[in-house]
Amino acid sequence: MRGKRIMSNELNVLYQFDDNYAPYAGISMLSLFENNRDIDELNIYCATMNVSERNKQLILENADKYKRHIIFLDTSKAIDTIKKLNAREWNNSLATWMKIFVIEELIGKISNLLYIDCDTLVLGSLRELCGFDFKGKAMAAVIDSLGFEHLDRLNIKINKYYYNAGIMFFNLDYFYTHKDFYKKMLMHLKKNIYRYQVNDQDLLNDFFNGNILRLSPQYNFQGIHYMYSDKTYFKVYKKFDYYSKEEISYARKHVKIVHFLRVLGNYPWEKNNFHPLQKLFNAWKAKSLWNNIPQREQTRTLFFKIEILLYRLLPKYAFLSLFSYVKHLEKKKSIK
């Protein structure tokens, strides 16, 4: 069966989460619903791992208020495959891998699928993604703002962008028409998973290299751009292939999806964090069905304690330069 034709005003979205991240997925969904009333059909697929019935019920209640459709996917096969691969955990969970495996069940049923991480807020309309033109590519994504050093580790010599896997727009029609594409991806993963330090994000950049359409940074505006001015950021990272200052400046004023990412080792929902977007997150949390959950405890390692101290003491440019140099040494060591 050919993938269902996407209506001119329909969008399919995927979230993946375990019970720890269910509240943040729910808060992200709330922002998606609230800021996308102009989309007629908004279908939310949830790939879950050990999520409580209470959190599932809250997610359904969250969607019902906006008359949106929630589909909880059967993830048993995906979880079994992930475990057999001896996949690396991310934030003490294997859930990060699920998006790669659950899409198999959707090929031939829907035309495309927008994956959104839980550590996000949708601040604008995504209507422009309805009926999106992938220009023949298998997916679309946004370049990672700090991932440049991974290119050498993955031996990427052409199409030298390192993309962030927090928002991935899958062209499932491409998967459907290229019959062996998904199978080849799994075979590639099995052969290379041992060298993937950033899990599915490394797979995205390795296997899909040359087959990714570059999205505007509006659709994955990353936390570092709230920590540093564009002048400081581009002074440190000017040698890498990234968006222009003009593109980042425009995206900052017209953000569609903000991606928190860890800042100094913390998310904005953790105690005593220094995240520049904690007020924004707390405002959305207060509107949500999870408004009473406490801030999470976070054990900081000595490394992060030193990092926080230096961030507070050093000028922004000096700190970011030092941070970039340390990351460069880490990546250089990992290549050897």
Secondary structure as UniProt FT lines:
FT   TURN            8..9
FT   STRAND          10..18
FT   TURN            19..21
FT   HELIX           22..34
FT   TURN            37..38
FT   STRAND          41..49
FT   HELIX           53..64
FT   TURN            65..67
FT   STRAND          69..72
FT   HELIX           76..84
FT   TURN            85..86
FT   TURN            91..92
FT   HELIX           95..97
FT   HELIX           98..102
FT   HELIX           103..106
FT   TURN            108..109
FT   STRAND          112..116
FT   STRAND          120..122
FT   HELIX           127..129
FT   TURN            130..131
FT   TURN            135..136
FT   STRAND          139..143
FT   TURN            148..149
FT   HELIX           150..153
FT   TURN            154..155
FT   STRAND          163..171
FT   HELIX           172..177
FT   TURN            179..180
FT   HELIX           181..192
FT   HELIX           193..195
FT   TURN            197..198
FT   HELIX           199..207
FT   TURN            208..210
FT   STRAND          212..214
FT   HELIX           217..220
FT   STRAND          221..222
FT   HELIX           224..227
FT   HELIX           230..237
FT   TURN            238..239
FT   HELIX           245..253
FT   STRAND          257..259
FT   TURN            264..265
FT   TURN            268..269
FT   TURN            271..272
FT   TURN            276..277
FT   HELIX           278..287
FT   TURN            289..292
FT   HELIX           302..313
FT   HELIX           316..335
//
